[in-house]
Amino acid sequence: MPEQLFLLGNLGTMITYAAITVAIAVPVARAGQLRSNRLAVATALIFLTSAVGHGLHAWLAFANLDRAEHSVTLVWVWVLAWWNVVTGAAGLYYWISRRRALVETGAIYSDPGRQKLLDEADVHRATLEAVVEHTDDAIVGITLDGTITAWNGGAERLFGYTAAEIIGSSASVLADDPGAAEQQEVIRRIRAGERGVSYETRRFCKDGRPVETSLSVAAIRDRSGRPTGVSVVARDITAIKEAAARQRAVEERTHQAQRMESLGKLAGGVAHDFNNILAIIANYTDFALEEAAGNESLTGDLTHVRTAADRAVHLTRQLLTFTRGDTIQPQDVDLNASLAEVGGMLGRTIGEHITLITVPSAEPVVVHADPGQIQQVLLNLAINARDAMPDGGTLVLETDVAGLDGGEIDMQPPLPAGTYARLLVSDTGEGMSAEVAAHIFEPFYTTKPRGKGTGLGLSTVYGIVAEAGGSLNVYSEPGVGTTFRVYLPLVTAPGAATVPGPRSAAPPAGGGRTVLVVEDEPALARVVTRILAGAGYTVLTATGGPQALTLFQQHGCDALLTDVIMPEMSGRRLADLIHETVPTLPVLYMSGYSNGLLGTTHVLDGDIALIEKPFTAHDLLHRLAEIIKPVIGTGHPAPAEPEPVP
């Protein structure tokens, strides 16, 4: 009986170990790891040799069942002995593989199926990390207290900080005070349970340059669902917003042109009908005056009627001029001569409370237009300027030549790129709001009291200029004044000196010089920043004087490019404060007002560097290079002079 139990026990153990061997070896073979997964192979060998050993013991037990003397032959003793050696070798191989697996993977045995899943997960994780690192969008990890913990390559390219510089810092370094408060509010909303927040805002780069960004903020949660931080995906939408603003401006300009065309057709039809009626009134009034000769009372009444008819005729003539329906006689006209003639007329009539200054061009400025209409343009603009200065002021009339690049968005109507003759009429009057300026060329639109204006003066100017192939630009600020710029196609008069045109040479590169740009109009600030950055300058952008001073103290600069008239601090005051630190810093002013007006009203000295809006990228880069070149020592240390070569 013991022999039978011994036989059954060894058989059962052999079958169990064999099954374990198959359970280990088959998945390893299917996974193709018979060579690489040594620990699994060693484990299978242990169970295989053990199964064979128990099989041999079972065979011996079976062989001795029918023998009277239960003795084991010498052959089987040697077989079992050598098999125990094989089993020992398998065990040694197992322990060597086990120690290596613990060192390499930290696990005694890895299931091939699970290992395959882990390998696939590693590949997926590596792919995801590569996508995050190399995407153009900035991806930033932030704790709930606002500390930056993760920073990808897109964030480095967008904001200029490396991961080593920024990780551990507060996210508020990327924002101004309102932006930092905005960040805290978004984190509070995430902590309160919101899954995500998307919004557009302004952030600031390492060099102080503002960048318009679209932010998508989502919660980072632990296994229990509790928020432990936030992930931020930031995208630069500066170019998109500029394109949208330009598109809106183009659409508005198109709508304005359509409105003007519709109003012109309406006004033209009304003017022609009125001319017929007025011809009847005027002529019959003349007939009645002849019949009333000797009757002073009746003659006086009819004279008033005739005067009113003449005024009506003048109004209809203005309407016809606006609609380009009046007869004109264009010829070559020197704007300097027109300026002198109108200046003489205004000097006698405009009033002692107005200081009139005329600034003719040094060379003839010839256009092809009706001389009387050119005078009418100057007179209408001058009269409007006089009415805007009831308590006195300065009126400046100028002529010169200007270049346009065709991309200006504030021209009515738009003009292609080229060189144009220019008339400027500037005043120090009451100025206009943007809402008023948008309607001033529409017929019958006026801000003057009832009975003081017909609303046809500027619409007539518009009609004359448009008929001559030109365009108008108006720049105005309430309480400061207004400058009208009239652009007309330039004609080179026979025998006249060549009229200076825009510079044709390519402007010099910025060479990494830093320019501090100060402009309170965000759209224009973005345009200027883009122009300068594209030319190789490093740009610091501020929207006002106080912010500009902060940027200057933090980064310094090689030149200051600032608007003249700004809300909190004028450009001149800003330059004076900076010059207390760096007296030699070059300054280029930009203004919508003419140089003649700013100089005569002592807003700026006559020898300052000024570029007038609207300007082209070509002119801005040339003008900036001109003021930087003579001065080397500025807000940055001057480069050392090279040693002479012996």
C-alpha positions, 0 to 999 in steps of 0.5 A: 500500500505505501508503494501505491501511494508513493506512485500516485503522489509522484505521478500527481506532482509530475503532472502538476509541475509539467502543467506549470512548465507549459503555463510558463513556456507557452506564453513566453514562446508566443511572445518571442521571449525564449531568448530574452526572458531568461528568468521565465525560461529558468523558472520553466526549466526548474519545473520541467526537471522537477517533473521529470524527477518525480516521473522517474520516482514514479517509474521506480515505484511502479517497477518495484510493485511486483518484486518480492524484494524492493530493491533499486538497481544500480543503473537507476541510482545513477540515473537519479543521481545525474538527474539531480545534477541537472536539476541543480544546474537548472536551479543555479541558472534560475538564481543567477537569472533571478538576481539579474531580473531584480537588478534590471526590472525590480521584479522576480518574474514578469508576465509576457502579456503584461510586459507587452502592455507595459512596453506599449504603454512606454511607447505611447508615453514617449510619443505623447511626451514628444508631441507635447514637447514639440507642439507649437502651442505652449503647454504649462503646468501650474499648481493651485497656488500659481507656481509653474511646474511644467514648461514645454518647448512651445512655451519656451518659443512663445514667451522666451523663458527656458524651463530652467529659468521659469519652473518654480516661479509664479505664473504672474511673471507672464502677466501685468497686474490685471492679468495676474488677478485674472489668473487667480480668478481662473484658478479659483474657478478650477478649484471650485469644480469647473472642468475647464476655462477658455479665454483670450488675454494678453501676456508678456514675453521675457523681453517685455513684448506683449503677446495676444494669447488664447488660453485653455485651462483645465484641472489636473486631478488625483485618483480621487478626482480632487484638483491638484493643479491646472494645465494651461495650453496657450496659443499666440493669436496676435497675427490672427487678431491683427488680420481680423482687425485689418479685415474689419477695417477693410470691410468698414472702408468698403461699407463707407465707400458704398454709403458715400456712393449711395449718398452721392447718387441721392445728392446728385439727383436732388441737386439736378432737380433743385437746379431746375427749380432754382433756375425758375426762381432766380429768373422770375425774381430777376423779371420781378425786380425789373418790373419793381423798379422804383418800388424800394420796398418791393425791390428790397424783398425781391433782393432778399429772395434773389440772395437766398436763391444764390445761396441755394445755387451755391449749395447745389453746386457743392452737392454736384462737386461731391457727386462728381457731377460738376464741370471741372477743368483740370490742369497742372497745378503747383500746390505751392502757388495754391497755398500762397494764394489761399494763405493771402486770402485767409490772412485778410479774413480768418481773424486776428485770434488765429495764427496762420502759418504756411509751410510750402515745399522746398520744390514744386509739388505739381498735381493735375486738378482744377485750380479752383477746386484745389483752392476750395479744398484748402478754404473749406478745411481752413474754415472748418479749422477756424470754426474749431478754434473760437478762442483762438489757436494756430492754423498750419497749411503745408505742402510736401511729398509723401510715399504710401505702401498701399496698406494704409487702413485709414485712407478715404478712399484707399490708394495704391502704393506710390509717391503722392503730393500732399496738402496738410491742414492742421489746427489746435482746435477742439478736435473730434472723437472717433465716432464723429470722425467716422461720419464727417465726409457724409453730406449734411452731417455737421456738429455745428449749431443749427444755422451755422453749417450745411454739412456739405463742406467736407463732403465737397472736399471728399468729392473734389479729392476723389475726382482728382484720384486722391484720398484723405486722412484725418487725425484728431483728438478731442481737446488737442486738435485736428490734422487733415492730409490730402493726397493727390497724384503727383505730376512732374512739371516740365523743366521743374526740379525732380521732386524728392520721392521716398527712399529706394534703398533697403533700410539697414537691419536692426542688428539686435538693437533694442527699441522701446516702442510706446503707443497707446493705440494697441493695433498700431503698437502691434503693427510697429512691433511687427515691422521692427521685429521683422527688421532684426530689432529687439522690441519692448512695447508699452502702452503708456509712459509709466509702463515704458519707464518700468521696461526701460529700468528693467531692460534698457534700450538703444532707442525710444520710439514714442507717440507724442500725445498720450493720456497719462504722460506725453512722449516728450515728458517720457523722453525727458525722464529717460534722458535724466538717466541716459542723456544720449538716448536717441528718440524718434517721435511719431504723431498723427499731427504734422511737424509744422503744427507740433513745432509752432505750438511748442509741443516739440522743438523744431529740431526733434526727430518726428515721423508722421502717421500714417507712415510706411514700414520703409520710412519708419525703418529708415528714419529709425536707422538715421537717429540710431546711427550717429549715437552709439552709447545709449541705454546699453553699453557701447561695443568695444572698439577693435584693437588695431592690427599691428 
